Amino acid sequence: MKKLISLPFFIGLAFFAFAQNPFARYKVEIIDVRQGLTSDFIFNSFQARDGYLWMSSYSGFIRYDGRNFETFNTKNTPQIKADNSTSLFTETADSTMWFPTASSGLLSFKNGVFKTYLEESSNLFYSGRTAKGELMISQTGADTSNSLIIFNPITHEYKREARTAFLKYWSLRGNLKDTSLIRWTVRNGVIHYNDPGRGLLSFGANVGITEDMTFANFFRDSKNRTWITTEYGLYIWNGQTIISYPGMKWARIIQNNPSFGHIAEDKKGGIWLSTGNGLAYLPSGDDRFYSFPSINLKIQTLHNINIDREDNIWLSTDRGLIKVSQTNLINYAEAEGIENNRVSAVCQTGENQFLVIGTKIKLYQLNNGFIQPYPLRNKKIFDQTRNILYIFLDKDGTKWICADGNIFKLNSKEEKKIPVDGQVRYACEGIDGRLYFAVAFRGIGFINDAGIFEYLKFPGFNFRDIYMSEFFQRADGTWVISTYRSGIHYLYPNGKSEQMELFDSTKGIQAFDMFQENDQTLWIASGKGLVRIKGNKKQSIGAESGLAELSLFKIFKKSLVSFDFIRWFFPDHSKDILPDIVLYNFSIRGAFDSASIYDLSFDDRWDHYLILRTNLFLEPGFG
């Protein structure tokens, strides 16, 4: 029998197949002053051969090893005359880093030592590399020489050339290699292309290029496509002419700034593009760009895109450094059709098939990784329904949806609503095979042969103050009830009852969920940690045992779930006394900001499903 996961919170979900959303397998980590950055405004980033990630910012140059930051600026480095540096920078084959600056000349860094070159020159920008490996340094701003500096990084000799000589030298642009040595430049609002077979070609008004247009980047990818970012959207060279890329007029780069690299290619051939204040992605083999969910970035300006050797995407932004990386967790949310990213319940209904309850009582079905509206015959059956709290799938495939004031029965033959005078919080199968429902402050009941909800009678026991969270029936007929206010209640077949508080020193701690082992050892996930009850002995497992978060919402034989972590525990059942617990933590923080795990369930293959407040994830085979 399959059992659903559900909670009285609006939460979200994800599963195991590749979704329609190309970002389903990507997580976002925001690195800012809270993690140690000296400035949230990052201009550019670059990964050196030794693995360090370098950044430029208003507070100097920053070196990051994945854990710690080291800042080089006017306070600790005499060679640096001003902290703000906006230029792209690079590394030569001898592992020397090179930083063109606005007021400190050309800086080199090797073996922990900075050196200065071209001190007499200001407003330096890295423009590329010659075929001989020389650095091409351009000058802009207040400098009126408009010259191009060709700098030899080995001999440190240099020469100045006219700016128009750029095409003569260029074989590497910025941090990006142009493998075919095809040359592009812009003069007077006209794009010039040095075609190896046809010579110098010019593109202007004949292809929609106007004199007032600004051009930010030219980028040639591994498929020999040349991408051009402009203030009027994205253009592409198709081998014959320049055309506006379909559907990308909105991808506008306003400033023609030599500081920034707005486009990059990952190892799979996917194209990542800055849209000024956002990020777009063209998956390899696709012809459509997808906009990265802005809720996960929350930036005003995306300056630079850098892809490291592990294929992580590093975004230099006004909000700090943002790392976008692949993960085994797959997210299903609004991009796949789930309104408002919010889900109250999910239930497996078949092989790779799931029933999903969304916000405003909208039903979806997830079949083989694709979200579609659930095909209800009675479109108004959920009208006036407020909260859906739980779903139970019985052995016949009928879905029982527990809500505030109603129970809904859905199967291939009928869609029926059964009124109940209370909040139906949970459902379970009794030892007689009948399906029972827990109604908060009312009692335990069932649907009789007439199709009417009927309460069981428990003489001498008052449910008026019993806010039930879960319940089940033991083999001897005893009902075990967990509550949000009064611990655990036992209702015995002989009519007697017993209450057990979870903690002797504190009353009223919520019991969110429970699990019983074969020997009737009871595990309870509570608002104050984990509690184990064996016979008449209780053991609390909290911070002293390694729990970093004490509010636990779900518990299984293999694991328990709290706000921020999944924890696996392995009790030693060979001991007669309550054994010690070993806890293993798996953090999902960084997958999405402020993600909170409220529930966890397993499908028939024992893959893991994590229910989050705004998204649901699955990590196939994890654990």
C-alpha positions in Angstrom: 0.0 0.0 0.0 1.3 3.4 -0.9 1.1 6.2 1.5 1.4 9.9 0.9 3.5 12.6 2.4 1.8 15.8 3.3 1.7 18.7 5.8 -0.5 21.6 6.8 2.1 23.9 5.1 2.2 25.1 1.6 5.4 23.5 0.3 6.8 22.5 -3.1 8.3 19.5 -4.9 10.6 17.8 -7.4 11.2 14.3 -8.8 13.5 12.1 -10.7 13.3 12.6 -14.4 14.7 15.6 -16.4 12.0 18.2 -16.4 10.9 20.7 -19.0 12.9 23.3 -17.1 16.6 23.2 -18.2 17.6 24.6 -14.8 16.0 21.7 -12.9 19.5 20.2 -12.2 21.2 23.4 -11.2 21.6 24.9 -7.7 22.5 28.5 -6.8 24.9 29.6 -4.1 25.2 33.2 -3.3 28.6 34.3 -1.9 28.7 37.8 -0.4 29.9 39.8 2.6 28.1 37.3 4.9 30.5 34.6 3.7 33.6 36.9 3.9 33.7 38.9 0.7 34.9 42.4 1.3 32.5 43.8 -1.2 29.2 42.6 -2.7 29.9 44.4 -6.0 32.0 42.0 -8.1 33.1 43.0 -11.6 34.9 39.9 -13.0 36.1 36.4 -12.0 38.7 34.1 -13.4 40.0 30.6 -12.3 43.7 30.3 -12.2 45.7 27.1 -12.9 46.2 26.4 -9.3 42.4 26.4 -8.8 42.0 29.7 -7.0 39.2 31.9 -8.2 40.2 35.5 -8.6 37.7 38.4 -8.5 37.9 42.2 -9.1 35.8 44.5 -7.0 35.5 48.0 -5.5 37.6 46.8 -2.6 40.5 45.4 -4.6 41.4 41.9 -6.0 40.0 38.9 -4.1 41.4 35.4 -4.2 39.0 32.6 -3.1 39.9 28.9 -2.4 36.3 27.7 -1.9 36.4 28.4 1.8 38.5 31.5 2.6 38.9 34.9 0.9 42.2 36.9 0.6 41.9 40.5 -0.4 44.7 42.5 -2.0 44.2 46.3 -2.0 45.7 49.6 -1.1 45.8 48.6 2.6 48.1 45.7 2.2 49.7 45.9 -1.2 51.8 48.9 -2.1 51.7 48.2 -5.8 47.9 48.8 -5.8 47.2 52.6 -6.0 43.4 52.4 -6.1 41.1 49.6 -5.0 38.5 49.6 -7.8 39.5 47.6 -10.9 37.0 46.7 -13.6 39.1 45.2 -16.4 39.1 41.6 -17.4 42.3 39.8 -16.3 44.2 36.7 -17.4 46.9 34.1 -16.7 49.9 33.2 -18.8 51.4 29.7 -19.2 54.0 30.3 -16.4 51.1 30.7 -13.9 51.5 34.5 -13.7 48.3 36.4 -13.2 48.0 39.8 -15.1 45.8 42.6 -14.0 45.4 45.7 -16.2 44.2 48.6 -13.9 42.9 52.1 -14.2 45.6 53.8 -12.0 48.2 51.2 -11.0 49.5 50.2 -14.5 49.7 46.5 -15.4 50.1 44.3 -12.3 51.5 40.8 -12.2 51.1 38.2 -9.5 53.2 35.1 -9.0 54.3 33.2 -5.9 52.6 35.6 -3.7 54.3 38.7 -5.1 52.9 41.7 -7.0 54.9 43.6 -9.5 54.1 46.7 -11.6 54.6 47.4 -15.3 53.4 50.2 -17.6 53.1 52.5 -14.5 52.9 55.6 -16.8 49.7 54.3 -18.4 46.2 54.6 -17.1 42.8 53.2 -17.8 44.2 49.8 -19.0 41.9 47.1 -20.2 42.7 43.5 -21.2 41.6 43.0 -24.8 43.1 39.7 -25.7 46.2 37.8 -26.8 48.3 37.8 -29.9 49.4 34.6 -31.7 52.8 34.9 -29.9 51.1 35.0 -26.5 51.6 38.8 -26.0 49.0 40.6 -24.0 46.9 43.2 -25.8 46.1 46.1 -23.6 43.8 48.8 -24.7 43.4 52.3 -23.2 40.2 54.2 -22.9 38.6 56.9 -20.7 40.7 60.1 -20.0 43.6 58.7 -22.0 43.4 60.4 -25.5 46.2 58.4 -27.1 43.6 55.7 -28.1 46.5 53.3 -28.5 47.0 49.6 -28.3 49.8 48.2 -26.1 51.4 44.9 -27.1 53.1 43.6 -24.0 55.4 40.6 -23.9 54.8 38.8 -20.5 58.2 37.0 -20.7 60.6 39.8 -21.6 58.3 42.6 -20.3 59.0 44.6 -23.4 56.1 46.4 -25.1 55.2 48.6 -28.0 52.4 50.9 -28.8 50.3 50.5 -32.0 47.4 52.4 -33.4 44.1 51.2 -32.3 43.3 50.2 -35.9 46.0 47.6 -35.7 43.8 45.5 -33.5 42.9 43.0 -36.2 46.5 42.5 -37.1 47.3 41.0 -33.7 44.2 39.5 -32.3 44.0 35.7 -31.8 42.5 35.6 -28.3 39.7 37.9 -27.2 39.4 38.6 -23.5 39.4 35.4 -21.6 37.9 33.5 -24.5 39.8 31.7 -27.2 38.8 32.2 -30.8 40.2 28.9 -32.2 39.7 29.8 -35.9 41.4 33.2 -35.5 38.4 34.9 -37.2 38.6 38.6 -36.4 35.7 41.0 -35.6 35.8 44.7 -34.8 33.4 47.7 -34.8 34.0 51.1 -36.2 31.5 53.9 -36.7 28.5 51.7 -36.1 29.6 49.1 -38.7 30.7 45.6 -37.9 33.7 44.5 -39.8 34.5 40.8 -40.2 37.8 39.5 -41.6 36.6 36.4 -43.5 39.6 34.0 -44.4 38.1 33.3 -47.8 36.3 36.5 -48.8 38.4 39.2 -47.1 37.0 42.1 -45.0 33.2 42.2 -44.9 31.1 45.0 -43.5 27.7 44.8 -42.0 25.6 47.9 -41.2 22.1 49.1 -42.2 21.9 46.2 -44.6 21.4 43.8 -41.7 19.7 46.1 -39.3 22.8 47.5 -37.6 22.4 51.2 -36.9 25.0 53.8 -36.0 23.6 54.3 -32.5 23.9 50.6 -31.6 26.5 49.6 -29.0 28.2 46.2 -29.0 29.4 44.5 -25.9 30.9 41.1 -26.9 31.8 38.9 -29.8 32.0 35.2 -28.9 32.8 32.2 -31.1 31.6 28.9 -29.6 32.7 25.3 -30.3 30.2 25.0 -33.1 31.8 27.9 -35.0 28.8 30.2 -34.3 29.7 33.8 -33.5 27.5 35.5 -30.9 27.2 39.3 -30.7 25.7 41.0 -27.6 24.2 44.4 -28.2 21.9 46.9 -26.6 19.2 45.8 -29.0 19.4 42.1 -28.2 21.4 39.1 -29.3 22.8 38.7 -32.8 24.5 35.7 -34.5 26.8 35.2 -37.5 25.3 32.3 -39.5 28.3 31.9 -41.8 26.9 34.3 -44.4 25.5 37.3 -42.6 24.5 38.7 -39.2 20.9 38.2 -38.0 19.0 39.0 -34.9 18.6 35.7 -32.9 14.9 34.8 -32.8 13.2 35.7 -29.6 16.2 37.4 -28.0 15.4 41.1 -28.5 15.0 41.3 -24.7 18.6 40.2 -24.0 20.0 43.8 -24.0 23.5 44.8 -22.9 23.3 48.5 -22.5 27.0 49.5 -22.0 29.8 48.9 -24.4 32.2 48.2 -21.6 35.5 46.3 -22.2 35.4 45.3 -18.6 32.9 42.5 -18.9 32.4 39.1 -20.5 28.7 38.6 -21.0 28.7 35.2 -22.7 30.4 31.8 -22.1 30.1 28.2 -23.2 30.0 25.2 -20.8 31.5 21.7 -21.5 28.3 20.4 -22.9 28.1 23.1 -25.5 25.5 25.1 -23.7 25.6 28.9 -24.1 25.2 31.1 -21.0 24.3 34.8 -21.6 24.1 37.9 -19.5 20.9 39.8 -20.2 22.0 42.8 -18.2 20.1 42.1 -15.0 19.6 38.4 -15.5 20.9 35.1 -17.0 19.8 33.1 -20.0 20.8 29.7 -21.2 20.7 27.9 -24.5 21.1 24.1 -23.9 23.2 22.2 -26.4 21.0 20.9 -29.2 18.2 23.4 -28.5 17.3 26.5 -30.4 15.7 28.4 -27.6 17.2 30.5 -24.8 15.6 30.0 -21.3 15.6 32.7 -18.7 17.1 31.6 -15.4 14.5 32.2 -12.6 15.1 35.7 -11.3 13.9 34.7 -7.8 17.0 32.7 -7.4 19.4 35.5 -8.5 17.8 38.8 -7.3 20.4 40.9 -9.1 20.4 44.3 -10.8 23.6 43.8 -12.9 25.4 40.7 -14.2 28.9 41.8 -15.2 30.7 38.7 -16.1 30.2 35.0 -16.7 33.1 32.6 -16.0 33.0 28.8 -16.3 35.6 26.9 -14.3 37.3 23.6 -15.0 34.6 21.7 -13.1 31.9 23.4 -15.3 30.6 25.5 -12.5 29.1 28.8 -13.7 30.4 31.9 -11.7 28.5 35.1 -12.0 30.0 38.4 -11.1 27.2 40.6 -9.9 26.2 43.6 -7.8 25.0 41.1 -5.2 28.3 39.3 -4.8 29.6 36.2 -6.5 27.0 33.6 -7.5 27.9 30.0 -8.2 25.5 28.0 -10.4 26.4 24.3 -10.4 24.8 21.0 -11.4 23.4 18.8 -8.7 21.6 15.4 -8.5 18.6 17.3 -7.0 15.9 18.0 -9.6 13.5 20.9 -9.0 9.9 21.0 -10.3 8.3 24.4 -9.8 6.5 27.2 -11.7 8.6 26.7 -14.8 7.1 23.3 -15.2 3.5 24.4 -14.6 3.1 24.4 -10.8 1.4 27.7 -10.0 3.2 29.8 -7.4 5.9 27.1 -6.8 3.7 25.8 -4.0 2.5 22.3 -3.2 0.6 20.9 -0.3 0.7 17.2 -1.0 2.2 14.6 -3.4 1.4 10.9 -3.9 2.9 8.2 -6.1 0.1 6.7 -8.1 2.1 4.4 -10.4 5.5 3.8 -12.0 6.9 7.3 -12.6 3.5 8.7 -12.0 2.4 11.1 -9.2 -0.6 13.1 -8.0 0.4 16.7 -7.0 -1.8 19.1 -5.1 -0.9 22.7 -5.7 -1.9 26.1 -4.3 -5.6 27.1 -4.6 -6.4 23.3 -4.6 -5.1 22.8 -8.1 -4.4 19.2 -9.0 -1.5 18.1 -11.3 -0.2 14.8 -12.5 3.5 14.2 -13.0 4.0 11.5 -15.6 7.5 10.5 -16.6 8.9 13.9 -15.6 6.3 16.2 -17.1 3.7 18.2 -15.2 0.1 18.3 -16.6 -3.2 19.4 -15.1 -5.0 16.4 -13.5 -8.0 15.3 -15.7 -10.9 15.9 -13.3 -14.3 15.1 -14.7 -16.0 17.3 -12.2 -14.2 20.6 -12.5 -16.0 22.1 -9.5 -15.5 19.3 -7.0 -12.9 21.3 -5.0 -14.9 24.6 -5.1 -15.1 26.1 -1.6 -12.3 23.8 -0.3 -9.7 25.4 1.8 -6.7 23.4 2.9 -5.7 20.0 1.6 -3.8 18.3 4.4 -3.1 14.7 3.3 -3.5 12.1 0.5 -3.7 8.4 0.9 -3.6 5.9 -2.0 -5.3 2.6 -1.1 -4.6 -0.9 -2.5 -7.2 -0.4 -5.2 -5.7 2.7 -6.5 -8.3 5.1 -5.1 -6.9 8.5 -4.0 -8.3 9.7 -0.7 -7.7 13.5 -0.2 -8.1 14.8 3.3 -9.1 18.4 3.6 -10.6 20.9 6.0 -14.3 19.9 6.1 -14.2 17.2 3.4 -12.8 13.9 2.3 -12.5 13.5 -1.5 -12.5 10.1 -3.2 -11.0 10.0 -6.7 -10.7 6.9 -8.9 -11.4 5.9 -12.5 -15.1 5.4 -11.8 -16.1 8.2 -9.5 -15.1 11.6 -8.0 -16.9 12.0 -4.7 -16.9 14.5 -1.9 -17.8 13.3 1.6 -18.6 16.1 4.2 -16.9 15.9 7.6 -17.5 18.3 10.5 -13.8 19.2 11.1 -10.3 19.2 9.8 -9.3 15.8 8.4 -5.6 15.6 9.1 -4.6 12.0 8.4 -5.6 8.6 7.1 -4.4 5.0 7.8 -5.6 1.5 7.3 -6.8 -0.4 10.5 -6.1 -4.0 11.3 -9.5 -4.8 9.8 -8.5 -3.4 6.4 -10.9 -0.5 6.7 -9.6 3.1 6.0 -9.8 5.4 9.0 -9.4 9.2 9.2 -8.2 11.5 12.0 -10.3 14.6 12.5 -8.8 17.3 14.7 -10.6 17.8 18.1 -13.3 15.4 16.9 -12.0 11.8 16.8 -11.3 8.9 14.5 -13.9 7.8 12.0 -14.6 6.0 8.8 -16.9 6.1 5.8 -19.7 3.7 6.3 -21.5 1.6 3.7 -24.0 4.4 3.1 -21.1 6.7 2.1 -21.5 8.8 5.3 -18.6 9.7 7.6 -19.1 8.0 11.0 -17.0 8.3 14.2 -15.7 5.4 16.3 -16.9 5.4 19.9 -14.3 5.6 22.7 -16.3 5.7 26.0 -14.5 7.8 28.6 -12.1 9.5 26.2 -12.7 13.1 25.1 -11.2 14.2 21.8 -12.1 17.9 22.4 -8.5 18.9 23.2 -6.8 16.4 21.0 -5.1 18.1 18.0 -4.0 15.0 16.2 -1.0 15.0 13.9 -0.9 11.2 13.0 -2.2 7.9 14.2 -2.1 4.2 13.6 -3.4 0.9 15.0 -1.2 -1.8 16.5 -1.8 -5.5 15.9 -3.5 -5.8 19.3 -6.0 -3.2 18.4 -4.4 -0.3 20.3 -4.7 3.1 18.7 -1.6 5.2 19.0 -2.1 9.0 18.4 0.5 11.7 18.1 -0.6 15.3 18.8 0.5 18.8 18.4 -0.1 19.7 22.1 -0.4 16.8 24.4 2.2 14.2 23.5 1.2 10.6 22.7 -2.1 9.0 23.5 -2.8 5.2 23.7 -6.4 4.0 23.3 -6.5 0.3 24.4 -9.0 -2.3 23.3 -10.3 -2.7 26.9 -11.5 0.9 26.8 -8.6 2.4 28.9 -6.4 5.2 27.7 -3.0 6.5 28.6 -1.2 9.8 27.9 2.6 10.2 27.7 4.3 13.5 27.5 7.4 13.5 25.2 9.5 15.4 27.7 9.2 15.3 31.5 10.5 18.8 32.0 8.5 20.5 29.2 4.8 19.9 28.3 3.0 20.7 25.1 5.9 20.0 22.7 4.5 19.2 19.2 4.8 15.6 17.9 4.8 16.0 14.2 5.3 12.4 13.1 6.0 8.9 14.4 7.3 5.5 13.3 6.9 2.2 15.0 9.4 -0.7 14.6 8.5 -4.4 14.7 9.2 -4.6 18.4 6.8 -1.7 19.1 9.7 0.8 19.7 8.2 4.2 18.9 10.2 7.0 17.3 8.7 10.5 17.4 9.8 13.6 15.4 9.1 16.6 17.6 9.6 20.3 18.0 12.4 19.6 20.5 14.3 16.8 18.8 13.9 13.0 18.4 12.2 10.9 21.1 12.3 7.1 21.3 9.9 5.2 23.5 10.6 1.5 24.2 8.3 -0.1 26.8 8.1 2.4 29.6 11.5 4.0 28.8 12.0 7.3 27.0 15.1 8.7 25.4 15.4 12.2 23.9 17.9 12.8 21.2 18.8 16.4 20.7 21.7 18.8 20.4 23.8 16.7 22.7 23.6 13.9 20.2 24.5 16.0 17.2 21.2 17.4 16.0 21.9 20.9 14.7 18.2 21.6 14.2 15.7 20.4 16.8 12.5 21.0 14.9 11.9 17.6 13.2 8.9 17.0 10.9 9.2 13.5 9.5 10.7 10.2 10.5 11.3 6.9 8.7 13.1 3.8 9.6 16.0 5.0 7.5 16.0 8.7 8.2 14.4 11.7 9.9 13.8 15.1 8.4 14.3 18.6 10.0 14.3 22.1 8.6 17.7 22.1 6.9 19.1 18.6 7.0 18.3 14.9 6.4 19.7 12.7 9.1 20.2 8.9 9.0 20.5 7.0 12.2 21.5 3.5 12.9 20.5 2.0 16.3 22.1 -1.1 17.6 19.2 -3.5 18.3 21.5 -6.1 19.8 21.4 -4.2 23.0 18.6 -4.5 25.5 19.1 -0.9 26.7 18.4 2.1 24.6 21.5 2.3 22.4 23.4 5.3 21.3 22.5 7.0 18.1 24.9 7.9 15.3 23.7 10.8 13.2 24.8 11.6 9.6 24.0 15.0 8.2 23.3 15.8 4.5 22.8 19.5 4.0 20.9 20.9 1.0 21.6 24.5 1.8 22.7 26.3 -1.3 20.4 24.4 -3.6 17.9 27.2 -3.1 17.9 30.1 -0.7 16.0 29.5 2.6 15.0 26.0 1.6 13.2 24.1 4.4 12.5 20.4 4.4 9.1 19.6 5.9 8.7 16.0 4.8 10.4 13.1 3.1 9.0 9.9 1.5 10.3 7.0 -0.5 8.9 5.5 -3.7 8.9 1.8 -4.5 12.5 2.0 -5.6 13.6 3.7 -2.3 14.8 6.8 -4.0 14.5 9.9 -1.8 11.9 12.6 -2.2 12.4 15.8 -0.3 9.5 18.1 0.1 10.5 21.7 0.4 8.5 24.9 1.1 8.8 26.1 -2.4 10.2 23.2 -4.4 10.5 19.4 -4.3 13.6 17.6 -5.1 14.7 14.0 -5.7 18.2 12.6 -5.5 17.9 9.2 -7.2 19.5 6.4 -5.3 20.8 8.7 -2.6 21.7 7.1 0.8 
